[in-house]
Amino acid sequence: MVTSSSSDESRVARIVERIRAIPAGFVCTYGDIDPHAPRLVGRVLSTSQDRMPWYRVVRADGSAAMGARQIALLRREGVPFRGERVDLRRARLPH
């Protein structure tokens, strides 16, 4: 876990649950996952030992924080792009 308090642990658990719920072919932004703490989402993704589709979480401008590997995984799932950025109008999971 990222933090030790029970409220922080439940928030982290919600973040992990939301990331796992992103279906193939769609993405969410860090802010979609937790509008009040997008940086926490990034920290959870970088420190968690849980298996989750990390590559389906992109920056608010559609860019891939993890670069070429993330882009390749998203393209393999059929996520639409505009250049090197995800086309969020078409690929963003409605919330």
N, C-alpha and C positions, 0 to 999 in steps of 0.2 A: 504494500500500500504506500501511497505517497505521503500521507499524514497519519496522525495517530488518534485524533479526536473522533468520537462516533459520528458527529454531524459531517465532518470532512470525509470520513469513510463512506457514509451513505451518499454523499455527493459524488465521490469517485465511482461508487457502484452504479449510480444513475448514468454517469458519463460512459462507463464501459457498456452498460445495457443499450444506450442510444447508438453507440458506434456499432455494436453487434447487430443492431436492427436495420442498418443501412443495406438494402438489397443490392445484388449485383446489377451493374449498369447505372447506378445512381451515386451521387456524392452528397455530402453535407459539408458546410464550412465549420471551422472551429467555433464560430459564434452561433451557428445553428445548434450545435451540441449543447453548449452552455453559454447563453447570451451575456451572462454576468461574469464569466471567467473563461474566455477563450484560451488564455495562456495556461490555465490549469488543464484544459483538454490536451494541449500539446505536451504538458508535463506527464500526464497520465499515459499518453501514447508512447512517450520516450522511456518511461520507467516501468511500465506494467509488464509482467511476465505472462499475462493472460493472452490467449490467442484471439485476435480480433482483426477485422478488415481495416487496418490502419490506413491503407492507401486510399480508402474512400473518403477520407477527410482532407479537404483542401483549404487553401487560404481564401479569404473573401473575394479576391480578384480572380479566382479560378486557377491560380498557379499552384504547382505541386511543391510542397516544402521539401520533399525527399527526392526531387529531381527525376532523372531519366528512368530509374527503376519504378517509381510510382506511376509515371506517365505510361510506361509499358504495361503495367498491370491494369491500369484503367482502360487503356486502348483494347487490351485483350478481352475485357468485359463489354466492350462496345460503347463506352462512355464517349459522347460527342465532344470534340475539341474545336476551338477556333485558334489556329496556330498552335502554340505550346501551352495554352490555357484551356481548362475545361469550360465548355459552353454551359454556364450555370443556368441560363434560361431554359435549356433543354434537359440538363442532367441533375439539377438540384432536386433532392427529395422534397416534395411538398410537406410543409409542417403546419 
